[in-house]
Amino acid sequence: MQSSWISAEQLAQLSNDAEQAFISPLPAFHVIRISGPDQKKYLQGQTTCDINTLTENNFLRGAHCDAKGKMWATFHLWQAGDDLLYAGFRDEIQASLVQLKKFGVFSKVSFHDTQDQLAVLGVSGPQADSLLATLGWTVPERGQLVAVPGGQLMALAPQHYLLVLDIAAAKQLITAQPGLLAAPTRFLAQHIQHGLPYLEQALIGEYVPQNLNLQAIDAISFSKGCYIGQEMVARMKYLGKNKRATYILKAQSAETPAAGSDIEVQLEQNWRRSGVVVNAVNIHGELFVLAVLPNDTASDAHLRLASAPDTLFRLEALPYSLN
């Protein structure tokens, strides 16, 4: 999957210097259209979220897991007419789609790539609500979805939105509002600071949903009944089996570690492997990281990047509770 609605040259011209509200094209995020009379019933048995709670005015966060509860994908899901739209980072969406198609042959459901139809953008930063109002759009409440010209706008977190438009509307927006545009990394840095993960290729099939805090962002229903991986996900909750969580780390560094890079913790005079990078963005030497670590990691723990020992992290407070 490779998006073609915005060129590499256009992306290269976008700045990371936005200090106020901005709009970021997100060509690395993709949308799958799911159709057919069994679409909701099928997804109900495949995902961690309760599809029956979906309405025209909300969207769902969720995960798609294997039988051991390890995630192929995290995603956002919403209703679009008679179909469902399923969005996420390209690596995880591709991995999930393979599995959805494999088991979908037994149901009346079909899956369609929309890379030549839909574009994904992010709206974020201080005063993002005011930016939306300036554009003449309704500002949705957190977890809600509103229609905008050419698509839908979803409130992921305070001042942080996902925008999915048909390609013509997306091109019109970026042409009409060049002063509001920022590089994708600017949006992804905000995404990290809101504690919102996505799966890059190196981590697909590695973690259960609670390792990435999905229970804290309403991406797991513990009352919906059976789905693939449900037994393991439930054990993590009810038997206290989960020993890891995702944390926000920052550092002053020239590094941008890849997903799966090791993080070490200091124990007296020694350092040992403690966790891994989930997502990382570097903006002008400020490194923003989501990392899976033991869930008893102390707030004053000394952490560093194993491949660049001079990169020393500070642990930031999560914007939600893990309890």
TORKOL-4160 file (C-alpha; in steps of 0.2 Angstrom, whole numbers, padded with zeros to 4 digits, m for minus):
323
<pt num="1" X="0000" Y="0000" Z="0000"/>
<pt num="2" X="0008" Y="0017" Z="m0005"/>
<pt num="3" X="m0003" Y="0032" Z="m0005"/>
<pt num="4" X="m0002" Y="0043" Z="m0020"/>
<pt num="5" X="m0013" Y="0058" Z="m0016"/>
<pt num="6" X="0002" Y="0069" Z="m0010"/>
<pt num="7" X="0019" Y="0069" Z="m0018"/>
<pt num="8" X="0035" Y="0066" Z="m0009"/>
<pt num="9" X="0040" Y="0084" Z="m0015"/>
<pt num="10" X="0025" Y="0091" Z="m0007"/>
<pt num="11" X="0029" Y="0082" Z="0010"/>
<pt num="12" X="0047" Y="0088" Z="0009"/>
<pt num="13" X="0042" Y="0106" Z="0009"/>
<pt num="14" X="0031" Y="0105" Z="0025"/>
<pt num="15" X="0038" Y="0112" Z="0041"/>
<pt num="16" X="0040" Y="0105" Z="0058"/>
<pt num="17" X="0040" Y="0122" Z="0066"/>
<pt num="18" X="0021" Y="0124" Z="0069"/>
<pt num="19" X="0018" Y="0131" Z="0086"/>
<pt num="20" X="m0001" Y="0133" Z="0085"/>
<pt num="21" X="m0014" Y="0123" Z="0077"/>
<pt num="22" X="m0010" Y="0114" Z="0061"/>
<pt num="23" X="m0015" Y="0101" Z="0048"/>
<pt num="24" X="m0004" Y="0087" Z="0043"/>
<pt num="25" X="m0006" Y="0075" Z="0029"/>
<pt num="26" X="m0003" Y="0057" Z="0035"/>
<pt num="27" X="0000" Y="0047" Z="0019"/>
<pt num="28" X="0007" Y="0032" Z="0029"/>
<pt num="29" X="m0010" Y="0029" Z="0036"/>
<pt num="30" X="m0023" Y="0020" Z="0026"/>
<pt num="31" X="m0041" Y="0016" Z="0026"/>
<pt num="32" X="m0050" Y="m0001" Z="0021"/>
<pt num="33" X="m0068" Y="0000" Z="0016"/>
<pt num="34" X="m0078" Y="m0015" Z="0023"/>
<pt num="35" X="m0095" Y="m0020" Z="0015"/>
<pt num="36" X="m0107" Y="m0034" Z="0015"/>
<pt num="37" X="m0122" Y="m0039" Z="0026"/>
<pt num="38" X="m0111" Y="m0048" Z="0038"/>
<pt num="39" X="m0099" Y="m0034" Z="0041"/>
<pt num="40" X="m0103" Y="m0030" Z="0059"/>
<pt num="41" X="m0106" Y="m0048" Z="0064"/>
<pt num="42" X="m0089" Y="m0053" Z="0057"/>
<pt num="43" X="m0079" Y="m0039" Z="0065"/>
<pt num="44" X="m0088" Y="m0042" Z="0081"/>
<pt num="45" X="m0079" Y="m0059" Z="0082"/>
<pt num="46" X="m0063" Y="m0053" Z="0076"/>
<pt num="47" X="m0059" Y="m0037" Z="0086"/>
<pt num="48" X="m0058" Y="m0031" Z="0104"/>
<pt num="49" X="m0071" Y="m0017" Z="0103"/>
<pt num="50" X="m0090" Y="m0019" Z="0104"/>
<pt num="51" X="m0096" Y="m0016" Z="0086"/>
<pt num="52" X="m0114" Y="m0016" Z="0092"/>
<pt num="53" X="m0110" Y="0001" Z="0101"/>
<pt num="54" X="m0106" Y="0009" Z="0084"/>
<pt num="55" X="m0117" Y="0023" Z="0078"/>
<pt num="56" X="m0117" Y="0037" Z="0065"/>
<pt num="57" X="m0110" Y="0049" Z="0077"/>
<pt num="58" X="m0096" Y="0040" Z="0085"/>
<pt num="59" X="m0080" Y="0030" Z="0081"/>
<pt num="60" X="m0072" Y="0015" Z="0089"/>
<pt num="61" X="m0054" Y="0011" Z="0094"/>
<pt num="62" X="m0049" Y="m0007" Z="0094"/>
<pt num="63" X="m0036" Y="m0020" Z="0091"/>
<pt num="64" X="m0036" Y="m0035" Z="0080"/>
<pt num="65" X="m0027" Y="m0050" Z="0088"/>
<pt num="66" X="m0022" Y="m0068" Z="0084"/>
<pt num="67" X="m0027" Y="m0083" Z="0095"/>
<pt num="68" X="m0014" Y="m0079" Z="0108"/>
<pt num="69" X="m0020" Y="m0061" Z="0110"/>
<pt num="70" X="m0005" Y="m0054" Z="0101"/>
<pt num="71" X="m0010" Y="m0039" Z="0090"/>
<pt num="72" X="m0009" Y="m0038" Z="0071"/>
<pt num="73" X="m0016" Y="m0020" Z="0072"/>
<pt num="74" X="m0024" Y="m0006" Z="0082"/>
<pt num="75" X="m0037" Y="0004" Z="0072"/>
<pt num="76" X="m0051" Y="0017" Z="0071"/>
<pt num="77" X="m0067" Y="0011" Z="0065"/>
<pt num="78" X="m0083" Y="0021" Z="0059"/>
<pt num="79" X="m0099" Y="0019" Z="0049"/>
<pt num="80" X="m0099" Y="0027" Z="0032"/>
<pt num="81" X="m0116" Y="0025" Z="0024"/>
<pt num="82" X="m0119" Y="0006" Z="0022"/>
<pt num="83" X="m0100" Y="0002" Z="0024"/>
<pt num="84" X="m0088" Y="0002" Z="0038"/>
<pt num="85" X="m0071" Y="0011" Z="0037"/>
<pt num="86" X="m0056" Y="0004" Z="0046"/>
<pt num="87" X="m0040" Y="0015" Z="0047"/>
<pt num="88" X="m0023" Y="0013" Z="0054"/>
<pt num="89" X="m0004" Y="0014" Z="0050"/>
<pt num="90" X="0000" Y="0005" Z="0034"/>
<pt num="91" X="0010" Y="m0009" Z="0042"/>
<pt num="92" X="m0003" Y="m0014" Z="0054"/>
<pt num="93" X="m0018" Y="m0012" Z="0042"/>
<pt num="94" X="m0009" Y="m0023" Z="0029"/>
<pt num="95" X="m0006" Y="m0036" Z="0042"/>
<pt num="96" X="m0024" Y="m0036" Z="0048"/>
<pt num="97" X="m0031" Y="m0036" Z="0031"/>
<pt num="98" X="m0022" Y="m0052" Z="0027"/>
<pt num="99" X="m0030" Y="m0061" Z="0042"/>
<pt num="100" X="m0047" Y="m0053" Z="0039"/>
<pt num="101" X="m0048" Y="m0059" Z="0022"/>
<pt num="102" X="m0042" Y="m0076" Z="0027"/>
<pt num="103" X="m0057" Y="m0079" Z="0038"/>
<pt num="104" X="m0069" Y="m0068" Z="0029"/>
<pt num="105" X="m0072" Y="m0081" Z="0016"/>
<pt num="106" X="m0084" Y="m0089" Z="0027"/>
<pt num="107" X="m0095" Y="m0073" Z="0029"/>
<pt num="108" X="m0104" Y="m0061" Z="0018"/>
<pt num="109" X="m0091" Y="m0048" Z="0019"/>
<pt num="110" X="m0078" Y="m0039" Z="0008"/>
<pt num="111" X="m0063" Y="m0028" Z="0009"/>
<pt num="112" X="m0058" Y="m0014" Z="m0002"/>
<pt num="113" X="m0042" Y="m0004" Z="m0002"/>
<pt num="114" X="m0046" Y="0015" Z="m0003"/>
<pt num="115" X="m0029" Y="0022" Z="m0007"/>
<pt num="116" X="m0035" Y="0030" Z="m0023"/>
<pt num="117" X="m0051" Y="0037" Z="m0015"/>
<pt num="118" X="m0047" Y="0042" Z="0003"/>
<pt num="119" X="m0034" Y="0053" Z="0011"/>
<pt num="120" X="m0030" Y="0053" Z="0030"/>
<pt num="121" X="m0024" Y="0069" Z="0038"/>
<pt num="122" X="m0022" Y="0075" Z="0056"/>
<pt num="123" X="m0027" Y="0091" Z="0065"/>
<pt num="124" X="m0019" Y="0095" Z="0081"/>
<pt num="125" X="m0009" Y="0108" Z="0091"/>
<pt num="126" X="m0014" Y="0122" Z="0103"/>
<pt num="127" X="m0030" Y="0130" Z="0098"/>
<pt num="128" X="m0035" Y="0116" Z="0086"/>
<pt num="129" X="m0053" Y="0118" Z="0091"/>
<pt num="130" X="m0052" Y="0136" Z="0085"/>
<pt num="131" X="m0044" Y="0131" Z="0069"/>
<pt num="132" X="m0059" Y="0119" Z="0065"/>
<pt num="133" X="m0071" Y="0133" Z="0069"/>
<pt num="134" X="m0062" Y="0144" Z="0057"/>
<pt num="135" X="m0064" Y="0132" Z="0044"/>
<pt num="136" X="m0083" Y="0132" Z="0048"/>
<pt num="137" X="m0083" Y="0114" Z="0054"/>
<pt num="138" X="m0092" Y="0107" Z="0070"/>
<pt num="139" X="m0080" Y="0103" Z="0084"/>
<pt num="140" X="m0084" Y="0085" Z="0089"/>
<pt num="141" X="m0083" Y="0079" Z="0107"/>
<pt num="142" X="m0070" Y="0066" Z="0112"/>
<pt num="143" X="m0074" Y="0049" Z="0104"/>
<pt num="144" X="m0087" Y="0057" Z="0093"/>
<pt num="145" X="m0087" Y="0059" Z="0074"/>
<pt num="146" X="m0094" Y="0073" Z="0063"/>
<pt num="147" X="m0096" Y="0075" Z="0044"/>
<pt num="148" X="m0086" Y="0089" Z="0036"/>
<pt num="149" X="m0086" Y="0093" Z="0017"/>
<pt num="150" X="m0079" Y="0077" Z="0008"/>
<pt num="151" X="m0077" Y="0066" Z="0024"/>
<pt num="152" X="m0077" Y="0064" Z="0043"/>
<pt num="153" X="m0068" Y="0072" Z="0057"/>
<pt num="154" X="m0064" Y="0061" Z="0073"/>
<pt num="155" X="m0059" Y="0068" Z="0090"/>
<pt num="156" X="m0045" Y="0057" Z="0097"/>
<pt num="157" X="m0040" Y="0067" Z="0112"/>
<pt num="158" X="m0041" Y="0086" Z="0117"/>
<pt num="159" X="m0035" Y="0097" Z="0103"/>
<pt num="160" X="m0031" Y="0081" Z="0092"/>
<pt num="161" X="m0041" Y="0075" Z="0078"/>
<pt num="162" X="m0041" Y="0062" Z="0063"/>
<pt num="163" X="m0048" Y="0069" Z="0047"/>
<pt num="164" X="m0052" Y="0057" Z="0033"/>
<pt num="165" X="m0057" Y="0065" Z="0016"/>
<pt num="166" X="m0060" Y="0060" Z="m0002"/>
<pt num="167" X="m0044" Y="0064" Z="m0011"/>
<pt num="168" X="m0052" Y="0078" Z="m0021"/>
<pt num="169" X="m0057" Y="0087" Z="m0004"/>
<pt num="170" X="m0040" Y="0083" Z="0003"/>
<pt num="171" X="m0031" Y="0091" Z="m0011"/>
<pt num="172" X="m0043" Y="0106" Z="m0011"/>
<pt num="173" X="m0040" Y="0108" Z="0008"/>
<pt num="174" X="m0021" Y="0108" Z="0007"/>
<pt num="175" X="m0021" Y="0120" Z="m0008"/>
<pt num="176" X="m0033" Y="0132" Z="0001"/>
<pt num="177" X="m0024" Y="0132" Z="0017"/>
<pt num="178" X="m0005" Y="0131" Z="0014"/>
<pt num="179" X="m0001" Y="0142" Z="0030"/>
<pt num="180" X="m0009" Y="0129" Z="0041"/>
<pt num="181" X="0001" Y="0114" Z="0035"/>
<pt num="182" X="0014" Y="0105" Z="0045"/>
<pt num="183" X="0024" Y="0089" Z="0042"/>
<pt num="184" X="0017" Y="0072" Z="0047"/>
<pt num="185" X="0030" Y="0071" Z="0061"/>
<pt num="186" X="0022" Y="0086" Z="0070"/>
<pt num="187" X="0006" Y="0077" Z="0071"/>
<pt num="188" X="0014" Y="0061" Z="0076"/>
<pt num="189" X="0024" Y="0069" Z="0090"/>
<pt num="190" X="0007" Y="0075" Z="0097"/>
<pt num="191" X="0000" Y="0058" Z="0095"/>
<pt num="192" X="0014" Y="0051" Z="0106"/>
<pt num="193" X="0011" Y="0065" Z="0119"/>
<pt num="194" X="m0007" Y="0059" Z="0120"/>
<pt num="195" X="m0001" Y="0041" Z="0123"/>
<pt num="196" X="m0009" Y="0034" Z="0107"/>
<pt num="197" X="0001" Y="0020" Z="0099"/>
<pt num="198" X="0001" Y="0012" Z="0082"/>
<pt num="199" X="0010" Y="m0004" Z="0076"/>
<pt num="200" X="0025" Y="m0003" Z="0065"/>
<pt num="201" X="0031" Y="m0019" Z="0056"/>
<pt num="202" X="0044" Y="m0024" Z="0069"/>
<pt num="203" X="0030" Y="m0025" Z="0083"/>
<pt num="204" X="0016" Y="m0034" Z="0074"/>
<pt num="205" X="0012" Y="m0050" Z="0083"/>
<pt num="206" X="0022" Y="m0045" Z="0098"/>
<pt num="207" X="0011" Y="m0037" Z="0111"/>
<pt num="208" X="m0006" Y="m0040" Z="0119"/>
<pt num="209" X="m0018" Y="m0024" Z="0119"/>
<pt num="210" X="m0015" Y="m0020" Z="0137"/>
<pt num="211" X="0004" Y="m0019" Z="0134"/>
<pt num="212" X="0000" Y="m0004" Z="0123"/>
<pt num="213" X="m0013" Y="0004" Z="0136"/>
<pt num="214" X="m0028" Y="0000" Z="0124"/>
<pt num="215" X="m0039" Y="m0003" Z="0140"/>
<pt num="216" X="m0035" Y="0015" Z="0145"/>
<pt num="217" X="m0041" Y="0023" Z="0129"/>
<pt num="218" X="m0057" Y="0013" Z="0127"/>
<pt num="219" X="m0051" Y="0001" Z="0114"/>
<pt num="220" X="m0056" Y="m0015" Z="0123"/>
<pt num="221" X="m0073" Y="m0021" Z="0128"/>
<pt num="222" X="m0073" Y="m0034" Z="0142"/>
<pt num="223" X="m0092" Y="m0037" Z="0141"/>
<pt num="224" X="m0095" Y="m0040" Z="0122"/>
<pt num="225" X="m0092" Y="m0059" Z="0122"/>
<pt num="226" X="m0080" Y="m0070" Z="0112"/>
<pt num="227" X="m0068" Y="m0064" Z="0099"/>
<pt num="228" X="m0051" Y="m0070" Z="0093"/>
<pt num="229" X="m0038" Y="m0068" Z="0107"/>
<pt num="230" X="m0052" Y="m0064" Z="0120"/>
<pt num="231" X="m0046" Y="m0077" Z="0132"/>
<pt num="232" X="m0029" Y="m0070" Z="0134"/>
<pt num="233" X="m0035" Y="m0052" Z="0134"/>
<pt num="234" X="m0047" Y="m0056" Z="0148"/>
<pt num="235" X="m0033" Y="m0066" Z="0158"/>
<pt num="236" X="m0022" Y="m0050" Z="0158"/>
<pt num="237" X="m0036" Y="m0040" Z="0166"/>
<pt num="238" X="m0044" Y="m0053" Z="0178"/>
<pt num="239" X="m0029" Y="m0063" Z="0183"/>
<pt num="240" X="m0017" Y="m0048" Z="0184"/>
<pt num="241" X="m0006" Y="m0056" Z="0171"/>
<pt num="242" X="m0001" Y="m0040" Z="0163"/>
<pt num="243" X="0017" Y="m0035" Z="0168"/>
<pt num="244" X="0020" Y="m0021" Z="0154"/>
<pt num="245" X="0013" Y="m0005" Z="0149"/>
<pt num="246" X="0017" Y="0009" Z="0137"/>
<pt num="247" X="0026" Y="0025" Z="0143"/>
<pt num="248" X="0030" Y="0042" Z="0136"/>
<pt num="249" X="0048" Y="0046" Z="0135"/>
<pt num="250" X="0058" Y="0062" Z="0130"/>
<pt num="251" X="0076" Y="0065" Z="0127"/>
<pt num="252" X="0087" Y="0078" Z="0119"/>
<pt num="253" X="0095" Y="0068" Z="0105"/>
<pt num="254" X="0099" Y="0067" Z="0087"/>
<pt num="255" X="0093" Y="0049" Z="0086"/>
<pt num="256" X="0077" Y="0043" Z="0079"/>
<pt num="257" X="0076" Y="0025" Z="0085"/>
<pt num="258" X="0066" Y="0012" Z="0074"/>
<pt num="259" X="0052" Y="0003" Z="0082"/>
<pt num="260" X="0058" Y="m0012" Z="0092"/>
<pt num="261" X="0074" Y="m0003" Z="0097"/>
<pt num="262" X="0080" Y="m0008" Z="0114"/>
<pt num="263" X="0079" Y="0003" Z="0130"/>
<pt num="264" X="0090" Y="0000" Z="0145"/>
<pt num="265" X="0087" Y="0004" Z="0163"/>
<pt num="266" X="0101" Y="0007" Z="0176"/>
<pt num="267" X="0103" Y="m0004" Z="0190"/>
<pt num="268" X="0116" Y="0002" Z="0202"/>
<pt num="269" X="0132" Y="0003" Z="0191"/>
<pt num="270" X="0125" Y="m0008" Z="0177"/>
<pt num="271" X="0112" Y="m0006" Z="0163"/>
<pt num="272" X="0101" Y="m0020" Z="0157"/>
<pt num="273" X="0087" Y="m0021" Z="0144"/>
<pt num="274" X="0071" Y="m0015" Z="0150"/>
<pt num="275" X="0059" Y="m0012" Z="0136"/>
<pt num="276" X="0057" Y="m0007" Z="0117"/>
<pt num="277" X="0053" Y="0008" Z="0107"/>
<pt num="278" X="0035" Y="0007" Z="0100"/>
<pt num="279" X="0035" Y="0024" Z="0090"/>
<pt num="280" X="0047" Y="0038" Z="0089"/>
<pt num="281" X="0048" Y="0055" Z="0082"/>
<pt num="282" X="0063" Y="0068" Z="0082"/>
<pt num="283" X="0059" Y="0086" Z="0080"/>
<pt num="284" X="0074" Y="0098" Z="0080"/>
<pt num="285" X="0084" Y="0087" Z="0092"/>
<pt num="286" X="0069" Y="0083" Z="0104"/>
<pt num="287" X="0065" Y="0065" Z="0104"/>
<pt num="288" X="0047" Y="0059" Z="0108"/>
<pt num="289" X="0045" Y="0040" Z="0111"/>
<pt num="290" X="0032" Y="0028" Z="0116"/>
<pt num="291" X="0040" Y="0013" Z="0124"/>
<pt num="292" X="0034" Y="m0003" Z="0132"/>
<pt num="293" X="0042" Y="m0005" Z="0149"/>
<pt num="294" X="0038" Y="m0015" Z="0165"/>
<pt num="295" X="0023" Y="m0008" Z="0172"/>
<pt num="296" X="0032" Y="m0005" Z="0189"/>
<pt num="297" X="0044" Y="0007" Z="0181"/>
<pt num="298" X="0048" Y="0020" Z="0193"/>
<pt num="299" X="0045" Y="0038" Z="0188"/>
<pt num="300" X="0063" Y="0042" Z="0192"/>
<pt num="301" X="0071" Y="0027" Z="0183"/>
<pt num="302" X="0087" Y="0030" Z="0173"/>
<pt num="303" X="0083" Y="0025" Z="0155"/>
<pt num="304" X="0093" Y="0026" Z="0139"/>
<pt num="305" X="0093" Y="0020" Z="0121"/>
<pt num="306" X="0104" Y="0005" Z="0120"/>
<pt num="307" X="0110" Y="0009" Z="0103"/>
<pt num="308" X="0115" Y="0027" Z="0108"/>
<pt num="309" X="0119" Y="0027" Z="0126"/>
<pt num="310" X="0121" Y="0046" Z="0127"/>
<pt num="311" X="0102" Y="0047" Z="0124"/>
<pt num="312" X="0095" Y="0048" Z="0141"/>
<pt num="313" X="0076" Y="0048" Z="0143"/>
<pt num="314" X="0065" Y="0057" Z="0155"/>
<pt num="315" X="0048" Y="0048" Z="0159"/>
<pt num="316" X="0033" Y="0059" Z="0156"/>
<pt num="317" X="0016" Y="0058" Z="0164"/>
<pt num="318" X="0003" Y="0048" Z="0154"/>
<pt num="319" X="m0013" Y="0058" Z="0150"/>
<pt num="320" X="m0024" Y="0044" Z="0156"/>
<pt num="321" X="m0025" Y="0032" Z="0171"/>
<pt num="322" X="m0019" Y="0014" Z="0168"/>
<pt num="323" X="m0029" Y="0007" Z="0183"/>
